[in-house]
Amino acid sequence: MKKIYIIISFFIFCGHLSANECNQIPVSGSKNYIIGYGSLMEKESRMRTNKSAKNVKPIIVKDFKREWGHRSNRYKITFLTVSKKKNAQINAVYYPLSIKGIIKLDKREKSYCRIKLNNEKLQFFGKKINLKNKNFWIYAANPKKIIIPDNQHPIVQSYVDIFLNGCFQIQDKFKINNFAILCVDTTYGWSKNWVNDRINPRRPFLVPNFYRIDTLLGKKFNFYFENKYE
């Protein structure tokens, strides 16, 4: 029933899309790419689900915004999601995935709806890409259910660390000096409802690049180092 509800919600959201286009199985023989904008930015996080998702490239997605607005009742966390917003854009990564791999990833991202993007919305940091017979997919939550972080469902540092560690990985690999800053600046919904759970993470992951992440966020948010610890 929950899956049906998500599909119906996206039908209302997209208007011109049919309900069948939520988590649509790609056509056999097509080339398919996943766009990661949150935890899928980080190599280690991606590869926990798909071992083949080692190599990624940077991408800009136009007319979408990234925001803190998707809740997990299991972990009591607010996660990142995306929604349509004219003239907005996000920086992200993309990587090829087989149909089998996509179905596996759908299970990981089961509270989201995988939708196909119009290739006109994509930019590749100045590079020209042949987009013939290529499909680009992104996971988005129900836009009617965007809920900002609160005390019971805060932003948690362990998830922020995964997101921004991925941003720094791309910044370093492709020599895009402002990539991590773009990750922060193109994300809406930053909030003082933000918990530092590094010592006892609500989601237990290690923290590479923690110093660089703290330095970046400390410059952006004057309350960052005042976030309470768990």
N, C-alpha and C positions, 0 to 999 in steps of 0.2 A: 504493500500500500504506500509506503514512504517513497519508493522509487517512482511510482505512478504520479504521486503528488509533485515531485520535483520536475518530472517531464511536463506536466500540465502547466506548472508555474513558468517554465521557460517558453512554452508555447505562447502564453500571455505576454511575456517579456519581449520576445523577438518579433512577434506579429507575423512577419512574412515566413517564418519557419514553421514546418510541420512538427508535431509532437515527436515524430520518429527521428528527428535530427538531434535529439539529446542522446549522447553515447552511441551515435550511429556507427555501425561496423563499416570500415572503409572498403571500397571496391577492391577485389583481388587484383593484384598487379600494380596498384597505385603506390606511390611513394608517400609515406606519411611521417609527419614531424610533430613532436610534442613541444609546446611552448611552456617553459617553466618560469614562474615569476616569484615564487616563494621558497618553500623548502626544496623544490626541484632545481633551484639555482645551484645548490651545493652538490658537488660530485659524489661525496659519500652518501648523502641522503638519496640521490637518484639511484645509485647503484645498489642500494639495499633492496629495491624492488626489481630493477632491470640491470643485470650485470653488463649488458651491452651499452648502457647509457653513459659511457665514460667520457666521450668527447662531445663537446657542445660548442656552439658559436653564438655570438651576441646578436640581438635583434631588438628593434623598436616596434611596438604595436601601437598604432594610432587609434584615436577615438575610444580608448578604454582607459579606465583608471584602476589603480591598485589601492586597496583600502583594508584597514582592520575592521572586519565586519561579519566574519563567519565564525560561529561558536561551536565549540566541542563541549557537550555536557559530560562526556566521559572524563576529560582531563580538566574541565573548568578553565578553558582557555579561549581567547579570541584569536582566530587565525586570519591570515590574509586571504582575500578573494579579489576578483575583478568584476567590473560592471561597465556598461557602455556609458561614455561621457564624451560628447562632441568636443573636439579640439584638445582633448587630453591625450597623453601618451605614457607608456611605461617602457622601461628597458628590461629586457629579459634574456633568456637563452632559448635555443631550439636544438633539437637533436632527433635523428631518425629512430623510428621504432617499428618493429614488425606488428602485424595485426595481432598476433598472439601476445606480444609484449604490451600492446595497448589494452587488450582485454584484462591483462594482469594488473596494469596500472589503474584501470577503472575500479577495480576492487579496493585498491588503496585509497583512491579518491572518491569513494562511494557517496559521500555527502555532497559532492559537486556534480555538475553536469558538463560533460565534455562537448564543446561546440566547435564547429568548423568556422575558421576565419576567412573573410574575403581577402585574397592576396593583395588587394590594393591598400590594405591597412598595414602592410609590412614594409619595413625598411631595414637595411642590413649594414648600417654604419658605413655608408659610402660605397659598398660593393654591389655589383650587379649580379643577380642570381637568376638563373633560368628556372622559372616557376611552373613550367609545363608539366602536367600530370603529377603535381605535388600538392598535398593537402597539409594544412597547418591547423592543429587542434589546441584548444586552451580549456582549462577547467575553471568553471565559474560557479559560484553559489547562486541560489535563488535571490535575485535583486529585490524582491518584495520582502525578504527576510533579513536584510542587512541590519545588524544590531551592533552598536558601538560598544567598546570595552566598558565594563563596569567592575565594581569591587569583587563580584563573584566570578566574573569571566574576564580577567585582566589580560593585557599583553604580557607574555612571559619572556624573560631574557634568553632562556634556552632556545626558544623558537627564533627570536630576533638574531641570535648568534648564528644559527644555521643559515638563515636568509642572507645576512650580511657577509658571512664567511664565503658563501657562494658568489656574492657580488665581488668580493676582493679576489677570489680565484680568477674570475673573468677579467677583472681590471689588470691583474698581473700578467695573465697569459697573453692577452691581446693588446696590452699597452694602451688601454683606454683610461687616461688619468682620472677622469671624473666619474667613472662608472659606478663606484660605490656611493658617491654623493647623489647621483641620479636615482639610485635605488631608494634613498631616503626621501629625496625631494619629490619624487613622483608617487609617493605613498601617502594616502590620506588617512586620517583617523588616529594619529598618534595621540596618546592620552596619558595623563598622570596615573590612571589605573594600569600600572605597569609594575610587575613584580620581578625582582632579581632572584631567580631560582637556580643559579648556577651550582650552588653547593648541593642542593637537593632538587634537581630538576623535575618538573612535572612530566617532562618527556626526557628520559635519560640519555643525553648525547654529550660527547666530549666537545670542547670549545677551542678549535684552532683560531688564530687571529684575534683572540679576545682583546688584546691591548689596542689593536688598530680599530676594532669595533667600538670600544669604549671612547677612544680619542675622537672618532667621528661623531658619535652620538652626543658626547659631552659638549661639543661645539654647537650642535644643532639644538639641544634642549637643555635649558639652564637647570631643570629639575632632575636631569638624568641620574646624577650621582646621589640624589636624595631618595631614589626609589627604595622601597623597603625590601628587606631580605627575608627569605623563608628559611 
